[in-house]
Structures are given as structure tokens and as C-alpha cells.
Amino acid sequence: MKRYGNLYEKIYDMDNIRLAHKNARRGKRHYAEVKKVDENPEYYFKRIHEMLKNKTFENSKYHVFKKTFNKKEREIFKLPYFPDRIVHHCIMQILEPIWKTVLIRDTYSSLKGRGVHDGLRRVRKAMKNPISTLYCLKFDVKKFYPSIPHDILKTIIEKKIKCRDTLQLLYKIIDSASGVPIGNYLSQYLGNLYLTYFDHWMKEVKRCRFYFRYCDDIVVLSRSKVFLHDLAFRSFLYLKNVLNLNVKHNWQVFLTEARGIDFLGYRIFHKFCLLRQSIALSFKRKMKSSVNINSIMSYLGWLQHANTRTLIYKYATGGI
């Protein structure tokens, strides 16, 4: 396996820093801290360049708060825009092309061109083979990001990166909090990387033809219920013994046509696809509470990829 060196100078290159600011501020230009950098960008770029070149960069103090996602309360860690979020983009612009080479095709979280709807398209394509997708194994990891051990994560990173200065910068960020903090730009990539060799084990050792992962949410399809139960036992052992992760107790093996696969915000059946119930309910409430038909626009990305004609007719047009 090829390992990459001589990366650190690329990270603190001025052009890379300028690009990092351009990418990091996308959708955030109205933030006061972004405006501050925009007022005198070359001054702040030079400061980042010098602190990285001289190895004086230190992770800033986190602002920690709690936020609810899909009825689950999560602890969010937020870093200042300068220098941290710009530095994270500097790192990922150099390392993402390297790490992407080890990711399997059917992992989707936080990857360009491989979002929710790409994953949905791939699952629906697999479901066109009803015999080979008769049963589904579905599970996810318990408290995935907070549970990631730093020592194992560093070992995985070193499989592709040998540049000592780059590793020390990464370790400084990783060791700034327990686990991998939700909210860091870098964290979503580290989470993906942490499970990538498990992905390869599932595909290449266990020969799972229809295997899909979004973050730590995993779906495996097969014609054999026995195979999936055995796979569950062996994969849970792998996660525990190799990655020190535990699977949530609510894992299941079930007939796909009986309930559909609840994955990526949808319920996917062999011949049709519905919105996940929580998203459909949110859409209904929005339509009932708003007199502005344009409210539907925020849901178009979800609606257009599912069989939602009746839902749109009833709630977006008033049944007219």
C-alpha cells in the first residue's frame, strides 16, 4: 500500500490557504468572523501560513452546545473560523484525494458527488434484483463519533500518510477532544476513514455484493437470511475486536418487501420509494402552517426522488 510523504508544505502553501478560505466561507459570508477575514484576507492568510510553517498552530477552545437531530440530542463542538476552520480545509484539500482512493464506491457521507441521492440511486438499482435483495441486515454503531479511540484512528491514518509533520498536525487536532468531535470539518472525513477498512472486509472477505454505508448507518442486502444473521455476528465481532466499537441493540434482519429499507431519509421497496415518515410528517406540518406555496421548495430535493405524487397533490396544492 502506497504511503504519501512531503505533504506538509502543500498544506501551508499560500494558494492552498486562499482556496481553503474560499471553500470554508461558502454559505457563511454573512458571519461576523468571516467578514473580519474578508476585510484583510492576506493578513490572515499570512498568519496561518506562518503558524503552520513554524509549527506554532494550536487548536482553539471549543464552544460546546447540544442540538437535536431526528429526536436525538447530540453534543456539538464548534471552533472559530480563524484559524481553525480554515486550517481544516487546508488539510483536507491535500489529504482528501489520498483518502478517497481507499474508500469503497458505496459509502456516501461527506463526499463530493456521493451524497444522499447518489446512495439512494445505488440502493434502488440494487433493489431491481428482488431475489438477491430479499432480506436486509441493518445496523448502526452506538455513539459512533464519541467512541472512536485515538490510538486506532492514528494507526489507520498512518496506513496512507507518512509525512511526519502532517501527522503531528492531525494528531494535535485529534487529541483536542475525546473521540472525534461532531462539528469539526475534519471529523466527518475521519469518521469515514475509520470505517473504510471494515467496508473492505465486508466487500472483499465476506463477499457482500450489496453493502451500503452512510456514516455509521449500514445496510447489507442478500437472498439469504441465514447468511445475514451469521454476517451480523461476525461483523459485530470485527467492530468490537478491531475497532473497539459497539453496535446498537436495535439491529435487525428482515424481509425488505415487508417494511422497506429505512435508509438515507427514505423507505425503499423493490418497486417504489417513499419518504421517511419523520420527513413526510415535517413536510405535512409545513404545508399546513404556511400559506405560501413556495414552502415546498425546501423539500423538493427529497420529494423528487420518491413516489410522492399523492403527497404533493394533497398538501402542496390543497387537492385542487
C-alpha positions in Angstrom: 0.0 0.0 0.0 1.4 3.3 -1.1 2.1 5.9 1.7 2.4 9.6 1.0 5.1 11.9 2.2 6.1 15.5 1.6 2.6 16.9 2.2 3.1 19.5 4.9 4.5 22.3 2.7 1.5 21.8 0.4 -0.8 22.3 3.4 0.6 25.7 4.3 1.2 26.9 0.7 -0.4 30.4 0.3 -2.5 29.3 -2.7 -3.9 26.4 -0.7 -4.7 28.7 2.2 -6.5 31.1 -0.2 -8.6 28.3 -1.6 -9.3 27.0 1.9 -10.8 30.4 2.9 -12.9 30.4 -0.3 -14.2 26.9 0.5 -14.7 27.4 4.2 -16.7 30.6 3.9 -19.1 29.1 1.3 -22.6 29.9 2.7 -21.1 31.7 5.7 -20.2 35.1 4.2 -22.7 36.9 6.5 -20.9 35.6 9.6 -19.1 38.3 11.5 -15.9 36.2 11.9 -15.9 35.5 8.1 -16.4 39.2 7.3 -13.5 40.0 9.5 -11.1 37.8 7.5 -12.6 39.2 4.3 -11.7 42.8 5.3 -7.9 42.0 5.2 -7.5 38.4 3.8 -3.8 38.5 3.0 -3.0 39.4 6.6 -4.9 36.4 8.0 -3.6 34.1 5.3 0.0 35.1 6.2 -0.7 34.4 9.9 -2.0 30.9 9.1 1.0 30.3 6.8 3.4 31.3 9.5 1.8 29.4 12.3 1.7 26.2 10.2 5.2 26.7 8.8 6.7 27.4 12.2 4.5 24.7 13.8 3.0 27.1 16.3 -0.6 26.3 15.4 -2.7 25.3 18.5 -6.2 24.1 18.4 -8.6 26.8 19.7 -11.0 26.3 22.6 -14.3 24.6 21.6 -17.7 26.2 22.0 -19.7 23.2 23.0 -23.5 23.0 22.9 -26.3 20.5 22.4 -28.5 20.1 19.4 -31.3 17.7 18.5 -31.2 15.8 15.2 -34.1 13.4 14.4 -35.1 13.4 18.1 -31.6 12.6 19.1 -29.7 15.1 21.3 -26.0 15.4 20.2 -23.1 17.4 21.7 -21.7 19.8 19.0 -18.2 21.2 19.1 -17.6 24.5 17.3 -14.3 26.1 16.5 -13.6 29.6 15.5 -13.5 30.4 11.7 -9.9 31.8 12.1 -7.7 30.0 12.2 -9.2 26.5 12.8 -11.8 26.1 10.2 -9.6 27.5 7.5 -6.8 25.2 8.7 -9.1 22.1 8.5 -9.9 23.0 4.9 -6.2 23.4 4.2 -5.6 19.9 5.4 -8.5 18.3 3.6 -7.7 19.9 0.3 -4.4 17.9 0.3 -5.5 14.7 2.0 -9.0 14.1 0.6 -7.7 13.0 -2.8 -5.4 10.5 -1.0 -8.1 9.1 1.4 -10.7 8.9 -1.3 -8.7 6.3 -3.1 -9.2 3.8 -0.2 -13.0 4.4 0.1 -15.3 1.8 -1.5 -17.9 3.1 -4.0 -20.9 2.5 -1.8 -20.0 4.9 1.1 -21.7 8.3 0.9 -21.3 10.6 3.8 -19.5 14.0 3.2 -18.0 13.0 -0.2 -18.3 15.1 -3.3 -20.7 13.5 -5.8 -21.6 10.8 -3.3 -24.4 12.3 -1.2 -27.8 11.0 -0.1 -29.3 10.9 -3.5 -26.4 9.1 -5.1 -26.7 6.5 -2.4 -30.5 6.3 -2.9 -29.9 5.7 -6.6 -27.4 2.9 -6.0 -29.7 1.2 -3.5 -32.7 1.4 -5.8 -30.6 0.0 -8.6 -29.7 -3.0 -6.4 -33.4 -3.5 -5.5 -34.1 -4.1 -9.1 -32.8 -7.6 -8.4 -35.6 -8.8 -6.0 -34.2 -12.3 -5.4 -30.7 -11.1 -4.3 -32.2 -8.4 -2.1 -34.9 -10.4 -0.4 -33.5 -9.8 3.1 -31.8 -6.8 4.7 -29.4 -6.5 7.6 -29.5 -3.0 9.1 -27.4 -1.7 12.0 -25.5 1.3 13.2 -22.8 2.0 15.7 -23.6 3.1 19.3 -22.3 6.7 19.8 -20.0 6.4 16.9 -18.1 9.7 16.8 -17.6 10.0 20.6 -16.5 6.3 20.8 -13.7 6.5 18.2 -10.4 5.7 20.0 -7.5 8.0 19.1 -4.8 5.2 19.0 -6.6 3.1 16.5 -7.6 6.2 14.4 -4.0 7.2 14.2 -2.9 3.8 13.1 -5.4 3.9 10.3 -4.3 7.4 9.2 -0.7 6.1 9.1 -1.6 3.5 6.6 -1.7 6.2 3.9 0.2 9.1 5.4 3.9 9.0 6.3 4.7 12.8 6.3 5.7 13.3 10.0 4.8 17.0 10.2 1.3 16.3 8.7 0.7 13.5 11.1 1.7 15.7 14.1 -0.7 18.4 12.9 -3.5 15.9 12.6 -2.7 14.4 16.0 -2.8 17.8 17.6 -6.4 18.3 16.3 -7.5 14.7 17.1 -6.2 15.0 20.7 -8.0 18.3 21.3 -11.2 16.4 22.4 -12.3 12.9 23.3 -13.5 10.7 20.5 -14.0 12.6 17.2 -16.0 15.8 17.9 -19.2 16.3 15.9 -19.0 19.7 14.3 -15.4 19.8 13.2 -15.0 19.9 9.4 -12.2 17.3 9.7 -14.3 15.0 11.8 -16.7 13.8 9.0 -13.7 12.6 7.0 -12.0 10.9 9.9 -15.3 9.1 10.7 -15.4 7.9 7.1 -11.8 6.8 7.2 -12.2 5.0 10.5 -14.7 2.5 8.9 -13.2 2.2 5.5 -11.2 -0.9 6.2 -14.3 -2.5 7.7 -16.0 -1.7 4.4 -13.3 -3.5 2.5 -13.5 -6.5 4.9 -17.3 -6.7 4.2 -16.9 -6.4 0.5 -13.7 -8.5 -0.1 -13.6 -11.0 2.7 -17.3 -11.6 3.4 -18.2 -11.0 -0.3 -21.2 -8.7 0.4 -22.3 -7.7 -3.1 -24.9 -5.2 -1.8 -23.3 -3.3 1.0 -24.1 0.4 1.7 -22.8 2.8 4.3 -23.8 6.3 5.2 -21.6 7.5 8.1 -22.2 4.6 10.6 -25.6 3.6 9.2 -25.1 0.3 7.4 -27.3 -1.8 5.1 -26.5 -5.2 3.7 -28.8 -7.0 1.2 -28.9 -10.7 0.5 -31.1 -13.5 -0.7 -30.2 -15.5 2.5 -31.5 -14.7 6.0 -29.0 -17.3 7.4 -26.1 -15.6 5.7 -27.1 -12.2 7.1 -27.5 -13.5 10.7 -24.1 -15.1 10.5 -22.7 -11.9 9.0 -24.2 -9.8 11.8 -22.4 -12.0 14.4 -19.0 -11.8 12.6 -19.2 -8.1 11.7 -20.1 -7.1 15.2 -17.1 -9.1 16.5 -14.9 -7.3 14.0 -16.2 -3.9 15.1 -15.6 -4.7 18.7 -12.3 -6.5 18.5 -10.6 -4.5 15.7 -12.1 -1.0 16.0 -13.4 -1.1 19.7 -16.9 -0.1 18.6 -20.3 -1.4 19.8 -23.4 -1.9 17.6 -26.7 -0.6 18.8 -29.0 -3.2 20.2 -31.8 -2.5 17.7 -30.1 -4.1 14.7 -32.4 -6.2 12.5 -32.6 -8.8 9.7 -35.9 -8.6 7.9 -37.7 -9.1 4.6 -37.2 -6.0 2.5 -40.6 -6.0 0.9 -42.4 -6.3 4.3 -41.4 -2.8 5.5 -39.0 -1.3 3.1 -35.4 -0.2 4.0 -35.3 2.9 6.2 -32.1 4.4 4.9 -30.9 7.9 3.7 -34.2 9.5 4.6 -36.3 7.2 2.6 -38.2 3.9 2.8 -37.0 1.9 -0.2 -39.1 -1.0 -1.6 -38.4 -3.1 -4.7 -40.9 -1.2 -6.9 -41.3 2.1 -5.3 -39.7 4.5 -2.7 -41.4 6.7 0.0 -40.1 9.5 2.2 -39.1 8.5 5.7 -42.1 9.0 8.0 -40.5 11.8 10.0 -39.6 13.8 6.9 -43.1 13.3 5.4 -44.7 14.5 8.7 -42.4 17.5 8.7 -43.5 18.3 5.1 -47.2 18.0 6.0 -46.8 20.3 9.0 -45.0 22.9 6.9 -47.7 22.8 4.3 -50.5 23.1 6.8 -48.9 26.0 8.7 -47.8 28.0 5.6 -50.0 29.9 3.1 -47.0 30.3 0.8 -46.9 27.6 -1.8 -43.1 28.3 -2.2 -42.6 26.5 1.1 -42.5 23.3 -0.9 -39.2 24.4 -2.5 -37.2 23.4 0.6 -38.5 19.9 0.3 -38.1 19.4 -3.5 -34.7 17.7 -3.1 -36.4 15.0 -1.0 -39.7 14.8 -2.9 -38.4 14.5 -6.4 -36.5 11.2 -5.6 -39.5 9.3 -4.2 -43.0 8.3 -5.2 -44.7 11.4 -3.6 -47.3 12.4 -6.2 -50.3 11.9 -3.9 -48.4 13.6 -1.0 -47.7 16.7 -3.2 -51.2 16.8 -4.6 -52.9 16.7 -1.2 -50.6 19.0 0.8 -48.9 21.3 -1.7 -51.9 22.0 -4.0 -54.7 21.6 -1.5 -56.1 18.8 -3.6 -57.1 21.2 -6.4 
